[in-house]
Amino acid sequence: MSFLVPWGWAWVAAAVGVALLYFFRRREREHPVSALFLWERIPPDRASRLERMVGRFDLLLLLQLLAVVLFAFALAHPYLRVSRPAGATAIILDASASMAGRADEALSLVRQLVAESSGPWAVVMWADPPQVLVPRTANQAEVSALLGGFSPTLGGRSPLGQALALLPGGFTRTVVVTDDPPSDPSVEVVALPPRDNLAIVAFSVRPALDGVGYEALVRVRNDTPRYHDVQVAVHAGSGAVLSSRLLPPESEDLFIFQLGFVQPGLRAELRPGDGFPWDNVRYYALGGASTVRVGWVGEEDRYLWAALQAALPVERVSQGPWDLLVAVRTTLSASPDGPLLLVGASSPEAELGSPVAAGPIRGEDSPLLRHIAPEGWRVAAVHPAELPTDAVVDLWVGDEPALARWEKTEGRRALLALDLTRSNLPVVVDFPILLRNVLAWLLPYRPRPTLVVGEALPLAPGTEVVTPTGKVSEVWVPDRPGLYELVGEGRREVLAVNVPYDESFPADAAARAGPTEARALADLVAWPWVALGAFILLVAEWGLALRKGT
């Protein structure tokens, strides 16, 4: 420790005056009493002057002398010379989804870096896109104030080079504060310790092997040092399927769920929860409309329409485009584009004859007949049909095909050749189940690319995304995961948005050592704190004197 003003120690001489004033002040006082004989037997005071002076020494004097010494110490302006990182310091602060919930921890490290360096400083939020949080400044108080605006996003982070490009020149030191250290050897890294996390690290849906229904695949990771009994639920429309399993520490496992007819938007949910809940729920969207637009030609059939409504959300449209064309007891002159359901109707691809008497009903091992029992139907007539050579017959009535399907370049086709007006099928429970199986084959959902938070999505003219805060057009940048509806051109589709999957994987076990930084000597000034200590001592001495009544 050194002193800028050594002559300030001369103030210590004031201690002599304090001591003299204390010891030589008048102590004897006269008090009138009623009689003196009470003191006659008291031996006289034989103590020397020195002994009497020592007896008068108390805590008040000690506090006064100590205050004088501290004031002298402060007047001498003491300072301590320490070594600190030299030059301007640039801080890259990770603001990706994995930092959500760790903002206070990260800011504490940043403030420590600022306090231990000589400055000036600048701080960049490393997100996608990155942005400047604190422009270059030598004012430490300004840095502290601007750091209050830090808030991690739920998106990913851009390449490190994009964040570094926002920094002006002249920085001799670059420090990255993150929970997932980058591989760039040119920067220093201050790494947050890894945290325990249970996460869904993969969620996908694919058609079942039999062509009807779907399989949901959910991969779960246990990044904790303990066993966890995890439960996974996949919500597909109005229902949900559940599965639970004991997951060992630091391991992954795959859950496979068999689903029937599903809605375009699905959600996978993981329990129990943890400190990073954003990867405990994942979303998936299948291509296709959330409500099927149905075009109708031929005769009206209220039983058929009621069964379609029970099978899935549908709406009748008078003009195209539509998702499904239903032809009922009519003859089509040309093969239409798109999926086609023929109910007692002819087309150039499959011509029907006049109804004939129905024979015994027998079904094939087909996914279109899942969960139904056609042997209990009462059918009086069936239309003979000339089917394409590649058609698959799922149901026979005698020797005539009653239910068949095939594929063309224009779309898939399904034919129900039964005469519904002469059967009990429209009024039995099997009818909507049969139509649901048929529509699941006619209208297969296609996987749709999953968006991540922060990813910009250009929207076609006339289309909008419905969000909790309103409708968005032209360009949409989601800031929260979830299922969103895309509306436009008479269609409603579903979009899925997730937290980036790579934000759920654990960071490197240990932080790498960065390059060795240059050091500079900095002076820590102590006199304000010493003067404050002296003032506190005087206040304490004054309070003690009042208490003693001296």
Buried (B, 14 or more C-beta within 10 A) or exposed (E): EEBEEEEBBEBBEBBEEBBEEBBEEEEEEEEEEEEEEEEEEEEEEEEEEEEEEEEEEEEBBEBBBBBBBBBBBBBBBBBEEEEBBBBBBBBBBBBBBBBBBBBEBBBEBBBEBBEEBBBBBBBBBBBBEBEBBBBBBEEBEEBBEBBEEBEBBBBBBBEBEBBBEBBEEEBEBBBBBBBBBBEBEEBBBBBBEBBBBBBBBBBBBEBBEEBBBBBBBBBBBBBBEEEBEBBBBBBBBEEBBEEEEEBEEEEBBEBEBEBBBBBBBBBBBBBEEBEBBBBBBBBBBBEBBBBBBBBBEBBEBEEBBEBBBBBBEBBEBEEEEBBBBBBBBBEBEEBBEBBBBBBBBBBEBBEBEEBBEBBEBEBEEBBBBBEBEBEEBEBEBBBBBEBEEEBBBBBBBBEBBBBBBBEEEEBBBBBBBBBBBBBBBBEBEBBBBBBBBBBBBBBBBEEBEBBBBBBEBEBEEEBBBBBEEEEBEEEBEBEEBBBBBBBBEBBBBBBBBBBBBBBBBBBBEEBBEBEEBEEEEBEEEBBEEBBEBBBEBBEBBEEBBEEEEE
